[in-house]
């Protein structure tokens, strides 16, 4: 069975994006938890790139922002496909963290999350 697009995003592509933007990762303060149900949840704690808990597969309900997706909506978003109402995520907490998170996903001339098209 092949790895899901969600897992590939969180386990391969996102760490690459953080490494490529290390200065931004270290300059930002705060945390975001992205839960993709029923797949898993991942928490990013900005500020110390490479610290053991800066990027972990865990649900942190105390993160500054918690974003909850259903897997279908999350994978549609990764592929830049239109979202239907039921695909929209639920967000709790500091929405500014979402804007910060998306800065890591910007790929010139590939759309908001065009990094999926690199694979």
N, CA and C atoms as a LAMMPS dump frame, in Angstrom:
ITEM: TIMESTEP
0
ITEM: NUMBER OF ATOMS
357
ITEM: BOX BOUNDS ff ff ff
-5.0000000000000000e+02 5.0000000000000000e+02
-5.0000000000000000e+02 5.0000000000000000e+02
-5.0000000000000000e+02 5.0000000000000000e+02
ITEM: ATOMS id mol type element x y z
1 1 1 N 0.842 -1.184 0
2 1 2 C 0 0 0
3 1 3 C 0.88 1.237 0
4 2 1 N 0.571 2.177 -0.876
5 2 2 C 1.408 3.367 -0.977
6 2 3 C 1.063 4.359 0.133
7 3 1 N 2.007 5.215 0.386
8 3 2 C 1.844 6.236 1.418
9 3 3 C 0.8 7.257 0.966
10 4 1 N -0.025 7.714 1.865
11 4 2 C -1.064 8.677 1.522
12 4 3 C -0.447 10.027 1.178
13 5 1 N -1.122 10.815 0.346
14 5 2 C -0.623 12.163 0.05
15 5 3 C -0.468 13.009 1.319
16 6 1 N -1.348 12.806 2.287
17 6 2 C -1.257 13.558 3.536
18 6 3 C 0.04 13.22 4.27
19 7 1 N 0.321 11.936 4.423
20 7 2 C 1.565 11.524 5.106
21 7 3 C 2.788 12 4.343
22 8 1 N 2.759 11.861 3.032
23 8 2 C 3.903 12.308 2.228
24 8 3 C 4.14 13.806 2.429
25 9 1 N 3.061 14.564 2.477
26 9 2 C 3.183 16 2.703
27 9 3 C 3.859 16.28 4.041
28 10 1 N 3.34 15.679 5.117
29 10 2 C 3.859 15.972 6.454
30 10 3 C 5.22 15.333 6.731
31 11 1 N 5.492 14.184 6.154
32 11 2 C 6.732 13.492 6.477
33 11 3 C 7.885 13.805 5.54
34 12 1 N 7.604 14.265 4.324
35 12 2 C 8.666 14.545 3.366
36 12 3 C 8.706 16.015 2.953
37 13 1 N 7.603 16.501 2.417
38 13 2 C 7.594 17.827 1.81
39 13 3 C 7.67 18.964 2.817
40 14 1 N 6.927 18.849 3.9
41 14 2 C 6.93 19.921 4.888
42 14 3 C 8.298 20.083 5.552
43 15 1 N 8.961 19.005 5.987
44 15 2 C 10.31 19.18 6.534
45 15 3 C 11.275 19.825 5.533
46 16 1 N 11.137 19.472 4.241
47 16 2 C 11.972 20.106 3.211
48 16 3 C 11.705 21.604 3.153
49 17 1 N 10.431 21.977 3.211
50 17 2 C 10.069 23.397 3.156
51 17 3 C 10.613 24.144 4.369
52 18 1 N 10.551 23.522 5.545
53 18 2 C 11.097 24.163 6.742
54 18 3 C 12.606 24.329 6.618
55 19 1 N 13.286 23.312 6.112
56 19 2 C 14.733 23.4 5.944
57 19 3 C 15.134 24.47 4.945
58 20 1 N 14.359 24.604 3.877
59 20 2 C 14.648 25.607 2.857
60 20 3 C 14.376 27.026 3.364
61 21 1 N 13.546 27.145 4.385
62 21 2 C 13.179 28.451 4.948
63 21 3 C 13.533 28.514 6.43
64 22 1 N 14.689 28.008 6.762
65 22 2 C 15.106 27.9 8.158
66 22 3 C 15.103 29.253 8.877
67 23 1 N 15.566 30.297 8.213
68 23 2 C 15.616 31.619 8.849
69 23 3 C 14.209 32.079 9.241
70 24 1 N 13.242 31.866 8.372
71 24 2 C 11.859 32.238 8.694
72 24 3 C 11.349 31.388 9.848
73 25 1 N 11.624 30.078 9.809
74 25 2 C 11.186 29.178 10.879
75 25 3 C 11.703 29.673 12.229
76 26 1 N 12.962 30.095 12.278
77 26 2 C 13.559 30.541 13.536
78 26 3 C 13.075 31.929 13.948
79 27 1 N 12.676 32.755 12.989
80 27 2 C 12.231 34.115 13.3
81 27 3 C 10.809 34.149 13.852
82 28 1 N 10.012 33.17 13.486
83 28 2 C 8.6 33.136 13.883
84 28 3 C 8.476 32.554 15.29
85 29 1 N 7.502 33.043 16.025
86 29 2 C 7.181 32.494 17.352
87 29 3 C 5.729 32.054 17.337
88 30 1 N 5.463 30.931 17.963
89 30 2 C 4.101 30.427 18.054
90 30 3 C 4.026 28.989 17.581
91 31 1 N 2.817 28.444 17.627
92 31 2 C 2.636 27.039 17.254
93 31 3 C 1.312 26.855 16.531
94 32 1 N 1.309 25.828 15.698
95 32 2 C 0.087 25.452 14.99
96 32 3 C 0 23.939 14.997
97 33 1 N -1.19 23.428 15.22
98 33 2 C -1.439 21.994 15.162
99 33 3 C -2.418 21.766 14.02
100 34 1 N -2.058 20.86 13.127
101 34 2 C -2.924 20.529 12
102 34 3 C -3.344 19.072 12.154
103 35 1 N -4.626 18.889 12.39
104 35 2 C -5.192 17.546 12.519
105 35 3 C -5.889 17.209 11.21
106 36 1 N -5.567 16.051 10.66
107 36 2 C -6.207 15.574 9.441
108 36 3 C -6.89 14.258 9.816
109 37 1 N -8.192 14.356 10.026
110 37 2 C -8.946 13.206 10.531
111 37 3 C -9.362 12.287 9.395
112 38 1 N -9.223 11.001 9.509
113 38 2 C -8.758 10.243 10.662
114 38 3 C -7.267 9.913 10.608
115 39 1 N -6.508 10.552 9.741
116 39 2 C -5.093 10.214 9.51
117 39 3 C -4.22 10.389 10.75
118 40 1 N -4.04 11.633 11.206
119 40 2 C -3.187 11.926 12.36
120 40 3 C -3.226 13.428 12.606
121 41 1 N -2.314 13.891 13.459
122 41 2 C -2.169 15.332 13.717
123 41 3 C -0.676 15.634 13.826
124 42 1 N -0.315 16.831 13.409
125 42 2 C 1.072 17.261 13.453
126 42 3 C 1.116 18.644 14.082
127 43 1 N 2.109 18.869 14.941
128 43 2 C 2.263 20.149 15.616
129 43 3 C 3.605 20.753 15.236
130 44 1 N 3.568 22.023 14.867
131 44 2 C 4.761 22.772 14.511
132 44 3 C 4.934 23.868 15.551
133 45 1 N 6.091 23.894 16.187
134 45 2 C 6.423 24.928 17.168
135 45 3 C 7.572 25.743 16.588
136 46 1 N 7.22 26.905 16.085
137 46 2 C 8.214 27.752 15.429
138 46 3 C 9.187 28.344 16.434
139 47 1 N 10.366 28.683 15.966
140 47 2 C 11.336 29.389 16.793
141 47 3 C 12.676 28.706 16.919
142 48 1 N 12.708 27.396 17.002
143 48 2 C 13.981 26.689 17.159
144 48 3 C 14.035 25.527 16.186
145 49 1 N 14.489 25.812 14.986
146 49 2 C 14.6 24.783 13.959
147 49 3 C 15.516 23.666 14.458
148 50 1 N 15.073 22.441 14.332
149 50 2 C 15.884 21.299 14.729
150 50 3 C 15.71 20.858 16.17
151 51 1 N 15.011 21.635 16.985
152 51 2 C 14.747 21.211 18.364
153 51 3 C 13.882 19.944 18.326
154 52 1 N 14.055 19.052 19.307
155 52 2 C 13.328 17.77 19.272
156 52 3 C 11.814 17.895 19.156
157 53 1 N 11.237 18.947 19.695
158 53 2 C 9.772 19.064 19.657
159 53 3 C 9.289 20.144 18.694
160 54 1 N 10.152 20.623 17.802
161 54 2 C 9.715 21.714 16.92
162 54 3 C 8.726 21.239 15.862
163 55 1 N 8.777 19.971 15.522
164 55 2 C 7.878 19.44 14.505
165 55 3 C 7.633 17.97 14.829
166 56 1 N 6.457 17.685 15.34
167 56 2 C 6.175 16.33 15.804
168 56 3 C 4.779 15.876 15.377
169 57 1 N 4.644 14.566 15.252
170 57 2 C 3.335 13.997 14.956
171 57 3 C 2.611 13.793 16.274
172 58 1 N 1.826 14.799 16.637
173 58 2 C 1.034 14.734 17.863
174 58 3 C -0.039 15.813 17.827
175 59 1 N -1.097 15.568 18.535
176 59 2 C -2.169 16.544 18.679
177 59 3 C -1.863 17.407 19.887
178 60 1 N -1.728 18.709 19.661
179 60 2 C -1.503 19.655 20.757
180 60 3 C -2.668 20.634 20.776
181 61 1 N -3.64 20.35 21.615
182 61 2 C -4.822 21.205 21.71
183 61 3 C -4.508 22.56 22.31
184 62 1 N -3.309 22.719 22.871
185 62 2 C -2.895 23.991 23.462
186 62 3 C -2.094 24.851 22.481
187 63 1 N -1.933 24.395 21.248
188 63 2 C -1.215 25.182 20.245
189 63 3 C -1.922 26.521 20.049
190 64 1 N -1.177 27.52 19.584
191 64 2 C -1.773 28.84 19.348
192 64 3 C -2.919 28.762 18.354
193 65 1 N -2.803 27.865 17.393
194 65 2 C -3.862 27.656 16.407
195 65 3 C -4.009 26.154 16.183
196 66 1 N -5.237 25.691 16.168
197 66 2 C -5.526 24.29 15.854
198 66 3 C -6.436 24.3 14.626
199 67 1 N -6 23.598 13.594
200 67 2 C -6.752 23.505 12.346
201 67 3 C -7.137 22.044 12.151
202 68 1 N -8.428 21.785 11.976
203 68 2 C -8.919 20.412 11.853
204 68 3 C -9.529 20.221 10.466
205 69 1 N -8.95 19.293 9.729
206 69 2 C -9.398 18.948 8.386
207 69 3 C -9.942 17.52 8.381
208 70 1 N -10.784 17.223 7.431
209 70 2 C -11.079 15.844 7.052
210 70 3 C -10.094 15.513 5.938
211 71 1 N -9.666 14.267 5.846
212 71 2 C -8.615 13.901 4.896
213 71 3 C -8.986 14.271 3.458
214 72 1 N -10.232 14.101 3.071
215 72 2 C -10.647 14.426 1.698
216 72 3 C -10.395 15.894 1.378
217 73 1 N -10.823 16.776 2.271
218 73 2 C -10.623 18.205 2.049
219 73 3 C -9.156 18.583 2.041
220 74 1 N -8.377 18.004 2.954
221 74 2 C -6.952 18.325 3.023
222 74 3 C -6.246 17.916 1.734
223 75 1 N -6.553 16.733 1.234
224 75 2 C -5.884 16.276 0.014
225 75 3 C -6.363 17.05 -1.207
226 76 1 N -7.595 17.493 -1.224
227 76 2 C -8.065 18.366 -2.313
228 76 3 C -7.302 19.686 -2.27
229 77 1 N -7.086 20.228 -1.081
230 77 2 C -6.342 21.464 -0.934
231 77 3 C -4.908 21.286 -1.417
232 78 1 N -4.271 20.159 -1.065
233 78 2 C -2.896 19.905 -1.505
234 78 3 C -2.778 19.913 -3.02
235 79 1 N -3.793 19.421 -3.672
236 79 2 C -3.779 19.326 -5.129
237 79 3 C -4.374 20.563 -5.802
238 80 1 N -4.621 21.608 -5.004
239 80 2 C -5.198 22.862 -5.503
240 80 3 C -6.539 22.643 -6.194
241 81 1 N -7.312 21.678 -5.705
242 81 2 C -8.653 21.447 -6.216
243 81 3 C -9.639 22.261 -5.39
244 82 1 N -10.746 22.662 -5.998
245 82 2 C -11.729 23.443 -5.248
246 82 3 C -12.297 22.664 -4.063
247 83 1 N -12.506 23.381 -2.984
248 83 2 C -13.084 22.764 -1.789
249 83 3 C -14.587 22.98 -1.778
250 84 1 N -15.299 21.964 -1.356
251 84 2 C -16.726 22.105 -1.136
252 84 3 C -16.919 22.503 0.319
253 85 1 N -18.114 22.937 0.671
254 85 2 C -18.362 23.414 2.038
255 85 3 C -17.914 22.413 3.099
256 86 1 N -18.2 21.131 2.867
257 86 2 C -17.835 20.132 3.873
258 86 3 C -16.328 19.869 3.922
259 87 1 N -15.583 20.373 2.951
260 87 2 C -14.127 20.203 2.922
261 87 3 C -13.399 21.268 3.738
262 88 1 N -14.061 22.351 4.038
263 88 2 C -13.414 23.464 4.74
264 88 3 C -12.965 23.035 6.137
265 89 1 N -11.777 23.471 6.537
266 89 2 C -11.299 23.11 7.88
267 89 3 C -11.977 23.93 8.962
268 90 1 N -11.93 23.404 10.169
269 90 2 C -12.352 24.159 11.353
270 90 3 C -11.077 24.703 11.983
271 91 1 N -11.099 25.969 12.343
272 91 2 C -9.909 26.603 12.912
273 91 3 C -10.244 27.209 14.264
274 92 1 N -9.326 27.009 15.2
275 92 2 C -9.495 27.509 16.562
276 92 3 C -8.222 28.238 16.961
277 93 1 N -8.374 29.398 17.569
278 93 2 C -7.21 30.114 18.068
279 93 3 C -6.747 31.215 17.13
280 94 1 N -5.454 31.455 17.125
281 94 2 C -4.823 32.575 16.429
282 94 3 C -4.694 32.298 14.931
283 95 1 N -5.581 32.868 14.133
284 95 2 C -5.585 32.636 12.686
285 95 3 C -4.328 33.171 12.004
286 96 1 N -3.599 34.08 12.644
287 96 2 C -2.346 34.578 12.047
288 96 3 C -1.349 33.443 11.842
289 97 1 N -1.431 32.411 12.654
290 97 2 C -0.51 31.274 12.509
291 97 3 C -0.738 30.539 11.184
292 98 1 N -1.96 30.57 10.682
293 98 2 C -2.245 29.942 9.384
294 98 3 C -1.502 30.693 8.293
295 99 1 N -1.549 32.022 8.344
296 99 2 C -0.833 32.823 7.354
297 99 3 C 0.666 32.554 7.402
298 100 1 N 1.202 32.446 8.593
299 100 2 C 2.632 32.157 8.747
300 100 3 C 2.946 30.783 8.168
301 101 1 N 2.137 29.796 8.501
302 101 2 C 2.353 28.442 8.003
303 101 3 C 2.358 28.416 6.474
304 102 1 N 1.417 29.121 5.85
305 102 2 C 1.327 29.077 4.384
306 102 3 C 2.526 29.734 3.712
307 103 1 N 3.249 30.605 4.392
308 103 2 C 4.459 31.195 3.803
309 103 3 C 5.483 30.116 3.458
310 104 1 N 5.501 29.042 4.207
311 104 2 C 6.436 27.952 3.925
312 104 3 C 6.02 27.147 2.702
313 105 1 N 4.768 27.261 2.317
314 105 2 C 4.244 26.451 1.23
315 105 3 C 4.242 27.159 -0.115
316 106 1 N 4.651 28.408 -0.14
317 106 2 C 4.623 29.152 -1.39
318 106 3 C 5.687 28.62 -2.337
319 107 1 N 5.276 28.272 -3.531
320 107 2 C 6.195 27.838 -4.582
321 107 3 C 5.981 28.763 -5.767
322 108 1 N 6.997 29.457 -6.209
323 108 2 C 6.825 30.4 -7.316
324 108 3 C 6.147 29.74 -8.515
325 109 1 N 5.144 30.42 -9.021
326 109 2 C 4.39 30.03 -10.215
327 109 3 C 3.742 28.644 -10.134
328 110 1 N 3.517 28.138 -8.939
329 110 2 C 2.883 26.82 -8.815
330 110 3 C 1.588 26.889 -8.013
331 111 1 N 1.157 28.05 -7.613
332 111 2 C -0.063 28.138 -6.836
333 111 3 C 0.215 28.032 -5.349
334 112 1 N -0.837 28.134 -4.581
335 112 2 C -0.717 28.22 -3.127
336 112 3 C 0.051 27.054 -2.526
337 113 1 N -0.282 25.85 -2.895
338 113 2 C 0.417 24.69 -2.351
339 113 3 C 0.93 23.821 -3.49
340 114 1 N 1.516 24.457 -4.468
341 114 2 C 1.973 23.766 -5.661
342 114 3 C 3.123 22.802 -5.437
343 115 1 N 3.61 22.689 -4.223
344 115 2 C 4.73 21.782 -4.003
345 115 3 C 4.35 20.339 -4.286
346 116 1 N 3.077 20.005 -4.227
347 116 2 C 2.664 18.63 -4.526
348 116 3 C 2.994 18.278 -5.975
349 117 1 N 3.013 19.264 -6.868
350 117 2 C 3.258 18.98 -8.275
351 117 3 C 4.733 18.685 -8.544
352 118 1 N 5.613 18.888 -7.576
353 118 2 C 7.026 18.577 -7.759
354 118 3 C 7.286 17.092 -7.703
355 119 1 N 6.405 16.331 -7.152
356 119 2 C 6.636 14.89 -6.952
357 119 3 C 6.016 14.077 -8.055
